[in-house]
Amino acid sequence: MVIIRLFCAAGMSTSLLVNKMKEAAKNNGIDVDIEAFPESQMDKNTEGVDVALLGPQVGYTLNKAKKICEPKGIPVDVIPMVDYGMMNGQKVLDFALKLAGK
């Protein structure tokens, strides 16, 4: 199972993206655990996570996110704006899996 966490400003649009990613994973037979949280809760929601993704609207917090994730060995990056805007669950899932080395 691949554990993916998305972090954004409030969680509304990202929740929709989580559902699209879960649907893409199911269609591809990939076992995932995907949840979204506010960026401010990243330090509390990264235990045992394989990869963390930031919504483009909080991309400016990437350095802070790296300070939280890198000591735990968790790759972290910003979701590409186009894929986020299009709610392309397949592309964001592929992005997350590539980051996680899966």
N, C-alpha and C positions, 0 to 999 in steps of 0.2 A: 504494500500500500504506500502511495505517495501522499505525504501530508503537505498541503499548500495553504498558505495564509495570505489573504489580500488585506492591505491596509489603505484606508482612504480618509477623506475628511469626515463624513458622517455615516456612510455605509449604504445609502439608498441605491444609487446606480450600480455600485459594486456588488450588491446582493443579486441584482439581475444578471451581472456578468458571472457570478459564482454559479448560478443555475445553468447558464449556457455552457460553462466549462464542465459541469457535472454531466450534462447531456452529451457533450462531445466525448468525454471519458467513457461513458456508458456505451456509446456507439462504437468505440474503438476497443472495448473490453479492457479498459485500464481501471484498476482499483485505486480510487482517490478519496481523500478526505479534504474537502475544500470549505473554508469559512472566511468571512470578511469581518474585520474589526476596525474601529476608528484608529487612525495612526497613533493617537495619544496612548493607546493601550498595547502598543507593540511589545514593550518589555514584559508584559504579563502573558502574552499569547504566542510565544515562540518556542516553548519547551517541546522538544521532540519533533520539530518541524523540519521538513526536507528543503523547502524553499519559501521565501517571503517576497511578495510583490507589492509595490506601491502604486496606487492610482496616480495618473499624471498630475492631478490637482495637488498632490502632496509630494511631487517629485523633488521639490526643494529640500525635503527632509532626508534625502538619500544618505548624506554623510552621517547624520544622527542614527539612521537605521543601520548603517554599516557598523557603527560602534556597538550596537545592541546585538546584531546578528553574527558578525564575523568571529567574535570570541567563542560563539557556540558552533561555529562551522557551518552556518546557514548562509547560502548564497542569497543575495537580495539585489533587486533592480527595479527600475520603473517600467510599468507596462507601456508599450508603445502607444502613443496618442491615437493613431489611426485605428488600431485594433480595439482599444478601449472605446473610442467613439462609435465604432460600428458594432460594439458588443459582440465581437468575433470570438466566441468561446473556444473554438478549435485552435485559432492562432495563439491566443493567450495561454491555453493549456500546453501547446507545443513549446512556447517560450519558457514556461515554468519547468517543463520536463527537461528541456535542454539545459537550463540553468542548474537544475538539480543533478544533471549528469545521468538521467534515466533514459 
